[in-house]
């Protein structure tokens, strides 16, 4: 069996405005986990729209829980 690690389920684009976001998720997550303020991180990443910011702040990684269930 292969060891495959899937660490994100961030949408590729914002649902409302269509801005690409997934490429910023790893950096955002790492910086927030280190204790930085999410507002500051989003500002520095250039995420300005409320719809996009909501995706970052509201994203919950559930891939590990979902991966336990078989089809």
mmCIF file of the N, C-alpha and C atoms, coordinates in Angstrom:
data_MODEL
# 
_entry.id   MODEL 
# 
loop_
_atom_site.group_PDB 
_atom_site.id 
_atom_site.type_symbol 
_atom_site.label_atom_id 
_atom_site.label_alt_id 
_atom_site.label_comp_id 
_atom_site.label_asym_id 
_atom_site.label_entity_id 
_atom_site.label_seq_id 
_atom_site.pdbx_PDB_ins_code 
_atom_site.Cartn_x 
_atom_site.Cartn_y 
_atom_site.Cartn_z 
_atom_site.occupancy 
_atom_site.B_iso_or_equiv 
_atom_site.pdbx_formal_charge 
_atom_site.auth_seq_id 
_atom_site.auth_comp_id 
_atom_site.auth_asym_id 
_atom_site.auth_atom_id 
_atom_site.pdbx_PDB_model_num 
ATOM 1   N N  . UNK A 1 1  ? 0.838   -1.174 0.000  1.00 0.00 ? 1  UNK A N  1 
ATOM 2   C CA . UNK A 1 1  ? 0.000   0.000  0.000  1.00 0.00 ? 1  UNK A CA 1 
ATOM 3   C C  . UNK A 1 1  ? 0.888   1.244  0.000  1.00 0.00 ? 1  UNK A C  1 
ATOM 4   N N  . UNK A 1 2  ? 0.513   2.253  -0.743 1.00 0.00 ? 2  UNK A N  1 
ATOM 5   C CA . UNK A 1 2  ? 1.289   3.477  -0.850 1.00 0.00 ? 2  UNK A CA 1 
ATOM 6   C C  . UNK A 1 2  ? 0.912   4.439  0.265  1.00 0.00 ? 2  UNK A C  1 
ATOM 7   N N  . UNK A 1 3  ? 1.909   5.150  0.760  1.00 0.00 ? 3  UNK A N  1 
ATOM 8   C CA . UNK A 1 3  ? 1.658   6.187  1.761  1.00 0.00 ? 3  UNK A CA 1 
ATOM 9   C C  . UNK A 1 3  ? 1.391   7.494  1.040  1.00 0.00 ? 3  UNK A C  1 
ATOM 10  N N  . UNK A 1 4  ? 0.145   7.897  1.019  1.00 0.00 ? 4  UNK A N  1 
ATOM 11  C CA . UNK A 1 4  ? -0.246  9.146  0.381  1.00 0.00 ? 4  UNK A CA 1 
ATOM 12  C C  . UNK A 1 4  ? -0.734  10.081 1.468  1.00 0.00 ? 4  UNK A C  1 
ATOM 13  N N  . UNK A 1 5  ? -0.142  11.264 1.516  1.00 0.00 ? 5  UNK A N  1 
ATOM 14  C CA . UNK A 1 5  ? -0.542  12.251 2.504  1.00 0.00 ? 5  UNK A CA 1 
ATOM 15  C C  . UNK A 1 5  ? -1.246  13.387 1.790  1.00 0.00 ? 5  UNK A C  1 
ATOM 16  N N  . UNK A 1 6  ? -2.505  13.567 2.107  1.00 0.00 ? 6  UNK A N  1 
ATOM 17  C CA . UNK A 1 6  ? -3.281  14.675 1.558  1.00 0.00 ? 6  UNK A CA 1 
ATOM 18  C C  . UNK A 1 6  ? -3.549  15.617 2.713  1.00 0.00 ? 6  UNK A C  1 
ATOM 19  N N  . UNK A 1 7  ? -3.090  16.857 2.598  1.00 0.00 ? 7  UNK A N  1 
ATOM 20  C CA . UNK A 1 7  ? -3.168  17.750 3.746  1.00 0.00 ? 7  UNK A CA 1 
ATOM 21  C C  . UNK A 1 7  ? -4.162  18.883 3.579  1.00 0.00 ? 7  UNK A C  1 
ATOM 22  N N  . UNK A 1 8  ? -4.771  19.042 2.413  1.00 0.00 ? 8  UNK A N  1 
ATOM 23  C CA . UNK A 1 8  ? -5.662  20.182 2.293  1.00 0.00 ? 8  UNK A CA 1 
ATOM 24  C C  . UNK A 1 8  ? -6.894  19.878 1.474  1.00 0.00 ? 8  UNK A C  1 
ATOM 25  N N  . UNK A 1 9  ? -7.933  20.602 1.765  1.00 0.00 ? 9  UNK A N  1 
ATOM 26  C CA . UNK A 1 9  ? -9.156  20.572 0.975  1.00 0.00 ? 9  UNK A CA 1 
ATOM 27  C C  . UNK A 1 9  ? -9.627  22.000 0.743  1.00 0.00 ? 9  UNK A C  1 
ATOM 28  N N  . UNK A 1 10 ? -8.697  22.915 0.650  1.00 0.00 ? 10 UNK A N  1 
ATOM 29  C CA . UNK A 1 10 ? -9.022  24.313 0.392  1.00 0.00 ? 10 UNK A CA 1 
ATOM 30  C C  . UNK A 1 10 ? -9.544  24.431 -1.033 1.00 0.00 ? 10 UNK A C  1 
ATOM 31  N N  . UNK A 1 11 ? -10.632 25.153 -1.238 1.00 0.00 ? 11 UNK A N  1 
ATOM 32  C CA . UNK A 1 11 ? -11.114 25.351 -2.616 1.00 0.00 ? 11 UNK A CA 1 
ATOM 33  C C  . UNK A 1 11 ? -10.042 26.031 -3.471 1.00 0.00 ? 11 UNK A C  1 
ATOM 34  N N  . UNK A 1 12 ? -9.962  25.645 -4.731 1.00 0.00 ? 12 UNK A N  1 
ATOM 35  C CA . UNK A 1 12 ? -8.970  26.219 -5.627 1.00 0.00 ? 12 UNK A CA 1 
ATOM 36  C C  . UNK A 1 12 ? -9.256  27.698 -5.860 1.00 0.00 ? 12 UNK A C  1 
ATOM 37  N N  . UNK A 1 13 ? -10.531 28.039 -6.017 1.00 0.00 ? 13 UNK A N  1 
ATOM 38  C CA . UNK A 1 13 ? -10.940 29.424 -6.253 1.00 0.00 ? 13 UNK A CA 1 
ATOM 39  C C  . UNK A 1 13 ? -12.026 29.817 -5.264 1.00 0.00 ? 13 UNK A C  1 
ATOM 40  N N  . UNK A 1 14 ? -12.142 31.114 -5.044 1.00 0.00 ? 14 UNK A N  1 
ATOM 41  C CA . UNK A 1 14 ? -13.204 31.642 -4.188 1.00 0.00 ? 14 UNK A CA 1 
ATOM 42  C C  . UNK A 1 14 ? -14.547 31.367 -4.858 1.00 0.00 ? 14 UNK A C  1 
ATOM 43  N N  . UNK A 1 15 ? -15.510 30.941 -4.085 1.00 0.00 ? 15 UNK A N  1 
ATOM 44  C CA . UNK A 1 15 ? -16.831 30.629 -4.629 1.00 0.00 ? 15 UNK A CA 1 
ATOM 45  C C  . UNK A 1 15 ? -17.549 31.870 -5.142 1.00 0.00 ? 15 UNK A C  1 
ATOM 46  N N  . UNK A 1 16 ? -17.292 33.014 -4.539 1.00 0.00 ? 16 UNK A N  1 
ATOM 47  C CA . UNK A 1 16 ? -18.012 34.235 -4.891 1.00 0.00 ? 16 UNK A CA 1 
ATOM 48  C C  . UNK A 1 16 ? -17.356 35.022 -6.020 1.00 0.00 ? 16 UNK A C  1 
ATOM 49  N N  . UNK A 1 17 ? -16.059 35.312 -5.884 1.00 0.00 ? 17 UNK A N  1 
ATOM 50  C CA . UNK A 1 17 ? -15.410 36.196 -6.860 1.00 0.00 ? 17 UNK A CA 1 
ATOM 51  C C  . UNK A 1 17 ? -14.516 35.462 -7.853 1.00 0.00 ? 17 UNK A C  1 
ATOM 52  N N  . UNK A 1 18 ? -14.165 34.216 -7.575 1.00 0.00 ? 18 UNK A N  1 
ATOM 53  C CA . UNK A 1 18 ? -13.365 33.428 -8.505 1.00 0.00 ? 18 UNK A CA 1 
ATOM 54  C C  . UNK A 1 18 ? -11.857 33.604 -8.392 1.00 0.00 ? 18 UNK A C  1 
ATOM 55  N N  . UNK A 1 19 ? -11.379 34.340 -7.395 1.00 0.00 ? 19 UNK A N  1 
ATOM 56  C CA . UNK A 1 19 ? -9.939  34.555 -7.227 1.00 0.00 ? 19 UNK A CA 1 
ATOM 57  C C  . UNK A 1 19 ? -9.259  33.251 -6.825 1.00 0.00 ? 19 UNK A C  1 
ATOM 58  N N  . UNK A 1 20 ? -8.127  32.890 -7.454 1.00 0.00 ? 20 UNK A N  1 
ATOM 59  C CA . UNK A 1 20 ? -7.388  31.690 -7.054 1.00 0.00 ? 20 UNK A CA 1 
ATOM 60  C C  . UNK A 1 20 ? -6.835  31.844 -5.632 1.00 0.00 ? 20 UNK A C  1 
ATOM 61  N N  . UNK A 1 21 ? -7.064  30.841 -4.779 1.00 0.00 ? 21 UNK A N  1 
ATOM 62  C CA . UNK A 1 21 ? -6.669  30.941 -3.380 1.00 0.00 ? 21 UNK A CA 1 
ATOM 63  C C  . UNK A 1 21 ? -5.857  29.767 -2.869 1.00 0.00 ? 21 UNK A C  1 
ATOM 64  N N  . UNK A 1 22 ? -6.018  28.606 -3.438 1.00 0.00 ? 22 UNK A N  1 
ATOM 65  C CA . UNK A 1 22 ? -5.439  27.384 -2.865 1.00 0.00 ? 22 UNK A CA 1 
ATOM 66  C C  . UNK A 1 22 ? -3.929  27.447 -2.735 1.00 0.00 ? 22 UNK A C  1 
ATOM 67  N N  . UNK A 1 23 ? -3.258  28.178 -3.611 1.00 0.00 ? 23 UNK A N  1 
ATOM 68  C CA . UNK A 1 23 ? -1.797  28.238 -3.557 1.00 0.00 ? 23 UNK A CA 1 
ATOM 69  C C  . UNK A 1 23 ? -1.289  28.983 -2.322 1.00 0.00 ? 23 UNK A C  1 
ATOM 70  N N  . UNK A 1 24 ? -2.164  29.709 -1.626 1.00 0.00 ? 24 UNK A N  1 
ATOM 71  C CA . UNK A 1 24 ? -1.765  30.458 -0.437 1.00 0.00 ? 24 UNK A CA 1 
ATOM 72  C C  . UNK A 1 24 ? -2.069  29.712 0.866  1.00 0.00 ? 24 UNK A C  1 
ATOM 73  N N  . UNK A 1 25 ? -2.790  28.611 0.781  1.00 0.00 ? 25 UNK A N  1 
ATOM 74  C CA . UNK A 1 25 ? -3.270  27.934 1.982  1.00 0.00 ? 25 UNK A CA 1 
ATOM 75  C C  . UNK A 1 25 ? -2.135  27.424 2.872  1.00 0.00 ? 25 UNK A C  1 
ATOM 76  N N  . UNK A 1 26 ? -1.140  26.751 2.302  1.00 0.00 ? 26 UNK A N  1 
ATOM 77  C CA . UNK A 1 26 ? -0.064  26.172 3.102  1.00 0.00 ? 26 UNK A CA 1 
ATOM 78  C C  . UNK A 1 26 ? 0.691   27.250 3.879  1.00 0.00 ? 26 UNK A C  1 
ATOM 79  N N  . UNK A 1 27 ? 0.991   28.359 3.213  1.00 0.00 ? 27 UNK A N  1 
ATOM 80  C CA . UNK A 1 27 ? 1.707   29.445 3.880  1.00 0.00 ? 27 UNK A CA 1 
ATOM 81  C C  . UNK A 1 27 ? 0.848   30.053 4.985  1.00 0.00 ? 27 UNK A C  1 
ATOM 82  N N  . UNK A 1 28 ? -0.437  30.267 4.704  1.00 0.00 ? 28 UNK A N  1 
ATOM 83  C CA . UNK A 1 28 ? -1.356  30.815 5.706  1.00 0.00 ? 28 UNK A CA 1 
ATOM 84  C C  . UNK A 1 28 ? -1.414  29.894 6.924  1.00 0.00 ? 28 UNK A C  1 
ATOM 85  N N  . UNK A 1 29 ? -1.628  28.617 6.695  1.00 0.00 ? 29 UNK A N  1 
ATOM 86  C CA . UNK A 1 29 ? -1.771  27.637 7.773  1.00 0.00 ? 29 UNK A CA 1 
ATOM 87  C C  . UNK A 1 29 ? -0.512  27.574 8.628  1.00 0.00 ? 29 UNK A C  1 
ATOM 88  N N  . UNK A 1 30 ? 0.647   27.545 7.979  1.00 0.00 ? 30 UNK A N  1 
ATOM 89  C CA . UNK A 1 30 ? 1.911   27.448 8.711  1.00 0.00 ? 30 UNK A CA 1 
ATOM 90  C C  . UNK A 1 30 ? 2.118   28.677 9.595  1.00 0.00 ? 30 UNK A C  1 
ATOM 91  N N  . UNK A 1 31 ? 1.843   29.843 9.073  1.00 0.00 ? 31 UNK A N  1 
ATOM 92  C CA . UNK A 1 31 ? 2.063   31.070 9.834  1.00 0.00 ? 31 UNK A CA 1 
ATOM 93  C C  . UNK A 1 31 ? 1.080   31.213 10.987 1.00 0.00 ? 31 UNK A C  1 
ATOM 94  N N  . UNK A 1 32 ? -0.175  30.839 10.767 1.00 0.00 ? 32 UNK A N  1 
ATOM 95  C CA . UNK A 1 32 ? -1.179  30.918 11.839 1.00 0.00 ? 32 UNK A CA 1 
ATOM 96  C C  . UNK A 1 32 ? -0.882  29.882 12.919 1.00 0.00 ? 32 UNK A C  1 
ATOM 97  N N  . UNK A 1 33 ? -0.432  28.702 12.521 1.00 0.00 ? 33 UNK A N  1 
ATOM 98  C CA . UNK A 1 33 ? -0.068  27.673 13.499 1.00 0.00 ? 33 UNK A CA 1 
ATOM 99  C C  . UNK A 1 33 ? 1.110   28.098 14.364 1.00 0.00 ? 33 UNK A C  1 
ATOM 100 N N  . UNK A 1 34 ? 1.980   28.964 13.835 1.00 0.00 ? 34 UNK A N  1 
ATOM 101 C CA . UNK A 1 34 ? 3.105   29.484 14.613 1.00 0.00 ? 34 UNK A CA 1 
ATOM 102 C C  . UNK A 1 34 ? 2.687   30.587 15.573 1.00 0.00 ? 34 UNK A C  1 
ATOM 103 N N  . UNK A 1 35 ? 1.432   31.048 15.453 1.00 0.00 ? 35 UNK A N  1 
ATOM 104 C CA . UNK A 1 35 ? 0.938   32.044 16.395 1.00 0.00 ? 35 UNK A CA 1 
ATOM 105 C C  . UNK A 1 35 ? 0.714   33.433 15.821 1.00 0.00 ? 35 UNK A C  1 
ATOM 106 N N  . UNK A 1 36 ? 0.904   33.606 14.522 1.00 0.00 ? 36 UNK A N  1 
ATOM 107 C CA . UNK A 1 36 ? 0.678   34.917 13.918 1.00 0.00 ? 36 UNK A CA 1 
ATOM 108 C C  . UNK A 1 36 ? -0.819  35.205 13.833 1.00 0.00 ? 36 UNK A C  1 
ATOM 109 N N  . UNK A 1 37 ? -1.141  36.481 13.810 1.00 0.00 ? 37 UNK A N  1 
ATOM 110 C CA . UNK A 1 37 ? -2.529  36.929 13.709 1.00 0.00 ? 37 UNK A CA 1 
ATOM 111 C C  . UNK A 1 37 ? -3.059  36.640 12.303 1.00 0.00 ? 37 UNK A C  1 
ATOM 112 N N  . UNK A 1 38 ? -4.189  35.920 12.182 1.00 0.00 ? 38 UNK A N  1 
ATOM 113 C CA . UNK A 1 38 ? -4.737  35.619 10.852 1.00 0.00 ? 38 UNK A CA 1 
ATOM 114 C C  . UNK A 1 38 ? -4.989  36.867 10.002 1.00 0.00 ? 38 UNK A C  1 
ATOM 115 N N  . UNK A 1 39 ? -5.427  37.954 10.623 1.00 0.00 ? 39 UNK A N  1 
ATOM 116 C CA . UNK A 1 39 ? -5.677  39.191 9.868  1.00 0.00 ? 39 UNK A CA 1 
ATOM 117 C C  . UNK A 1 39 ? -4.396  39.699 9.226  1.00 0.00 ? 39 UNK A C  1 
ATOM 118 N N  . UNK A 1 40 ? -3.322  39.700 9.986  1.00 0.00 ? 40 UNK A N  1 
ATOM 119 C CA . UNK A 1 40 ? -2.036  40.176 9.484  1.00 0.00 ? 40 UNK A CA 1 
ATOM 120 C C  . UNK A 1 40 ? -1.543  39.290 8.339  1.00 0.00 ? 40 UNK A C  1 
ATOM 121 N N  . UNK A 1 41 ? -1.678  37.987 8.497  1.00 0.00 ? 41 UNK A N  1 
ATOM 122 C CA . UNK A 1 41 ? -1.224  37.048 7.464  1.00 0.00 ? 41 UNK A CA 1 
ATOM 123 C C  . UNK A 1 41 ? -2.007  37.250 6.178  1.00 0.00 ? 41 UNK A C  1 
ATOM 124 N N  . UNK A 1 42 ? -3.325  37.372 6.284  1.00 0.00 ? 42 UNK A N  1 
ATOM 125 C CA . UNK A 1 42 ? -4.150  37.579 5.086  1.00 0.00 ? 42 UNK A CA 1 
ATOM 126 C C  . UNK A 1 42 ? -3.823  38.906 4.411  1.00 0.00 ? 42 UNK A C  1 
ATOM 127 N N  . UNK A 1 43 ? -3.584  39.934 5.210  1.00 0.00 ? 43 UNK A N  1 
ATOM 128 C CA . UNK A 1 43 ? -3.207  41.231 4.641  1.00 0.00 ? 43 UNK A CA 1 
ATOM 129 C C  . UNK A 1 43 ? -1.893  41.119 3.859  1.00 0.00 ? 43 UNK A C  1 
ATOM 130 N N  . UNK A 1 44 ? -0.909  40.434 4.436  1.00 0.00 ? 44 UNK A N  1 
ATOM 131 C CA . UNK A 1 44 ? 0.384   40.292 3.784  1.00 0.00 ? 44 UNK A CA 1 
ATOM 132 C C  . UNK A 1 44 ? 0.328   39.398 2.548  1.00 0.00 ? 44 UNK A C  1 
ATOM 133 N N  . UNK A 1 45 ? -0.606  38.446 2.531  1.00 0.00 ? 45 UNK A N  1 
ATOM 134 C CA . UNK A 1 45 ? -0.775  37.582 1.355  1.00 0.00 ? 45 UNK A CA 1 
ATOM 135 C C  . UNK A 1 45 ? -1.562  38.281 0.248  1.00 0.00 ? 45 UNK A C  1 
ATOM 136 N N  . UNK A 1 46 ? -2.161  39.422 0.561  1.00 0.00 ? 46 UNK A N  1 
ATOM 137 C CA . UNK A 1 46 ? -2.916  40.170 -0.443 1.00 0.00 ? 46 UNK A CA 1 
ATOM 138 C C  . UNK A 1 46 ? -4.350  39.727 -0.593 1.00 0.00 ? 46 UNK A C  1 
ATOM 139 N N  . UNK A 1 47 ? -4.888  39.054 0.410  1.00 0.00 ? 47 UNK A N  1 
ATOM 140 C CA . UNK A 1 47 ? -6.287  38.614 0.374  1.00 0.00 ? 47 UNK A CA 1 
ATOM 141 C C  . UNK A 1 47 ? -7.127  39.742 0.963  1.00 0.00 ? 47 UNK A C  1 
ATOM 142 N N  . UNK A 1 48 ? -7.845  40.469 0.099  1.00 0.00 ? 48 UNK A N  1 
ATOM 143 C CA . UNK A 1 48 ? -8.555  41.668 0.537  1.00 0.00 ? 48 UNK A CA 1 
ATOM 144 C C  . UNK A 1 48 ? -10.067 41.499 0.594  1.00 0.00 ? 48 UNK A C  1 
ATOM 145 N N  . UNK A 1 49 ? -10.623 40.693 -0.284 1.00 0.00 ? 49 UNK A N  1 
ATOM 146 C CA . UNK A 1 49 ? -12.082 40.546 -0.340 1.00 0.00 ? 49 UNK A CA 1 
ATOM 147 C C  . UNK A 1 49 ? -12.610 39.756 0.854  1.00 0.00 ? 49 UNK A C  1 
ATOM 148 N N  . UNK A 1 50 ? -13.753 40.171 1.365  1.00 0.00 ? 50 UNK A N  1 
ATOM 149 C CA . UNK A 1 50 ? -14.359 39.483 2.506  1.00 0.00 ? 50 UNK A CA 1 
ATOM 150 C C  . UNK A 1 50 ? -14.696 38.029 2.182  1.00 0.00 ? 50 UNK A C  1 
ATOM 151 N N  . UNK A 1 51 ? -15.143 37.790 0.950  1.00 0.00 ? 51 UNK A N  1 
ATOM 152 C CA . UNK A 1 51 ? -15.515 36.425 0.576  1.00 0.00 ? 51 UNK A CA 1 
ATOM 153 C C  . UNK A 1 51 ? -14.299 35.503 0.616  1.00 0.00 ? 51 UNK A C  1 
ATOM 154 N N  . UNK A 1 52 ? -13.157 35.988 0.155  1.00 0.00 ? 52 UNK A N  1 
ATOM 155 C CA . UNK A 1 52 ? -11.931 35.185 0.153  1.00 0.00 ? 52 UNK A CA 1 
ATOM 156 C C  . UNK A 1 52 ? -11.411 34.976 1.575  1.00 0.00 ? 52 UNK A C  1 
ATOM 157 N N  . UNK A 1 53 ? -11.450 36.023 2.378  1.00 0.00 ? 53 UNK A N  1 
ATOM 158 C CA . UNK A 1 53 ? -10.972 35.930 3.761  1.00 0.00 ? 53 UNK A CA 1 
ATOM 159 C C  . UNK A 1 53 ? -11.808 34.920 4.548  1.00 0.00 ? 53 UNK A C  1 
ATOM 160 N N  . UNK A 1 54 ? -13.106 34.896 4.276  1.00 0.00 ? 54 UNK A N  1 
ATOM 161 C CA . UNK A 1 54 ? -13.995 33.962 4.966  1.00 0.00 ? 54 UNK A CA 1 
ATOM 162 C C  . UNK A 1 54 ? -13.629 32.511 4.656  1.00 0.00 ? 54 UNK A C  1 
ATOM 163 N N  . UNK A 1 55 ? -13.176 32.233 3.429  1.00 0.00 ? 55 UNK A N  1 
ATOM 164 C CA . UNK A 1 55 ? -12.769 30.872 3.088  1.00 0.00 ? 55 UNK A CA 1 
ATOM 165 C C  . UNK A 1 55 ? -11.550 30.435 3.895  1.00 0.00 ? 55 UNK A C  1 
ATOM 166 N N  . UNK A 1 56 ? -10.608 31.344 4.088  1.00 0.00 ? 56 UNK A N  1 
ATOM 167 C CA . UNK A 1 56 ? -9.420  31.003 4.876  1.00 0.00 ? 56 UNK A CA 1 
ATOM 168 C C  . UNK A 1 56 ? -9.768  30.797 6.347  1.00 0.00 ? 56 UNK A C  1 
ATOM 169 N N  . UNK A 1 57 ? -10.491 31.746 6.903  1.00 0.00 ? 57 UNK A N  1 
ATOM 170 C CA . UNK A 1 57 ? -10.785 31.700 8.336  1.00 0.00 ? 57 UNK A CA 1 
ATOM 171 C C  . UNK A 1 57 ? -11.746 30.559 8.663  1.00 0.00 ? 57 UNK A C  1 
ATOM 172 N N  . UNK A 1 58 ? -12.664 30.263 7.761  1.00 0.00 ? 58 UNK A N  1 
ATOM 173 C CA . UNK A 1 58 ? -13.674 29.248 8.027  1.00 0.00 ? 58 UNK A CA 1 
ATOM 174 C C  . UNK A 1 58 ? -13.326 27.851 7.563  1.00 0.00 ? 58 UNK A C  1 
ATOM 175 N N  . UNK A 1 59 ? -12.178 27.687 6.915  1.00 0.00 ? 59 UNK A N  1 
ATOM 176 C CA . UNK A 1 59 ? -11.807 26.373 6.398  1.00 0.00 ? 59 UNK A CA 1 
ATOM 177 C C  . UNK A 1 59 ? -11.427 25.430 7.538  1.00 0.00 ? 59 UNK A C  1 
ATOM 178 N N  . UNK A 1 60 ? -11.995 24.231 7.519  1.00 0.00 ? 60 UNK A N  1 
ATOM 179 C CA . UNK A 1 60 ? -11.685 23.197 8.509  1.00 0.00 ? 60 UNK A CA 1 
ATOM 180 C C  . UNK A 1 60 ? -11.212 21.975 7.732  1.00 0.00 ? 60 UNK A C  1 
ATOM 181 N N  . UNK A 1 61 ? -10.037 21.491 8.077  1.00 0.00 ? 61 UNK A N  1 
ATOM 182 C CA . UNK A 1 61 ? -9.497  20.328 7.381  1.00 0.00 ? 61 UNK A CA 1 
ATOM 183 C C  . UNK A 1 61 ? -10.150 19.053 7.910  1.00 0.00 ? 61 UNK A C  1 
ATOM 184 N N  . UNK A 1 62 ? -10.941 18.432 7.069  1.00 0.00 ? 62 UNK A N  1 
ATOM 185 C CA . UNK A 1 62 ? -11.668 17.225 7.452  1.00 0.00 ? 62 UNK A CA 1 
ATOM 186 C C  . UNK A 1 62 ? -11.212 16.004 6.662  1.00 0.00 ? 62 UNK A C  1 
ATOM 187 N N  . UNK A 1 63 ? -10.162 16.144 5.868  1.00 0.00 ? 63 UNK A N  1 
ATOM 188 C CA . UNK A 1 63 ? -9.759  15.047 4.995  1.00 0.00 ? 63 UNK A CA 1 
ATOM 189 C C  . UNK A 1 63 ? -9.400  13.784 5.775  1.00 0.00 ? 63 UNK A C  1 
ATOM 190 N N  . UNK A 1 64 ? -8.807  13.924 6.969  1.00 0.00 ? 64 UNK A N  1 
ATOM 191 C CA . UNK A 1 64 ? -8.458  12.739 7.734  1.00 0.00 ? 64 UNK A CA 1 
ATOM 192 C C  . UNK A 1 64 ? -9.702  12.002 8.222  1.00 0.00 ? 64 UNK A C  1 
ATOM 193 N N  . UNK A 1 65 ? -10.726 12.738 8.656  1.00 0.00 ? 65 UNK A N  1 
ATOM 194 C CA . UNK A 1 65 ? -11.956 12.095 9.112  1.00 0.00 ? 65 UNK A CA 1 
ATOM 195 C C  . UNK A 1 65 ? -12.709 11.458 7.940  1.00 0.00 ? 65 UNK A C  1 
ATOM 196 N N  . UNK A 1 66 ? -12.761 12.151 6.817  1.00 0.00 ? 66 UNK A N  1 
ATOM 197 C CA . UNK A 1 66 ? -13.487 11.633 5.651  1.00 0.00 ? 66 UNK A CA 1 
ATOM 198 C C  . UNK A 1 66 ? -12.766 10.431 5.059  1.00 0.00 ? 66 UNK A C  1 
ATOM 199 N N  . UNK A 1 67 ? -11.435 10.453 5.109  1.00 0.00 ? 67 UNK A N  1 
ATOM 200 C CA . UNK A 1 67 ? -10.644 9.370  4.524  1.00 0.00 ? 67 UNK A CA 1 
ATOM 201 C C  . UNK A 1 67 ? -10.821 8.027  5.221  1.00 0.00 ? 67 UNK A C  1 
ATOM 202 N N  . UNK A 1 68 ? -11.374 8.004  6.422  1.00 0.00 ? 68 UNK A N  1 
ATOM 203 C CA . UNK A 1 68 ? -11.586 6.759  7.150  1.00 0.00 ? 68 UNK A CA 1 
ATOM 204 C C  . UNK A 1 68 ? -12.719 5.929  6.560  1.00 0.00 ? 68 UNK A C  1 
ATOM 205 N N  . UNK A 1 69 ? -13.625 6.571  5.817  1.00 0.00 ? 69 UNK A N  1 
ATOM 206 C CA . UNK A 1 69 ? -14.785 5.879  5.279  1.00 0.00 ? 69 UNK A CA 1 
ATOM 207 C C  . UNK A 1 69 ? -14.479 5.368  3.887  1.00 0.00 ? 69 UNK A C  1 
ATOM 208 N N  . UNK A 1 70 ? -14.890 4.142  3.625  1.00 0.00 ? 70 UNK A N  1 
ATOM 209 C CA . UNK A 1 70 ? -14.682 3.560  2.306  1.00 0.00 ? 70 UNK A CA 1 
ATOM 210 C C  . UNK A 1 70 ? -15.920 3.772  1.463  1.00 0.00 ? 70 UNK A C  1 
ATOM 211 N N  . UNK A 1 71 ? -15.710 3.745  0.194  1.00 0.00 ? 71 UNK A N  1 
ATOM 212 C CA . UNK A 1 71 ? -16.787 3.938  -0.763 1.00 0.00 ? 71 UNK A CA 1 
ATOM 213 C C  . UNK A 1 71 ? -17.712 2.766  -0.792 1.00 0.00 ? 71 UNK A C  1 
# 
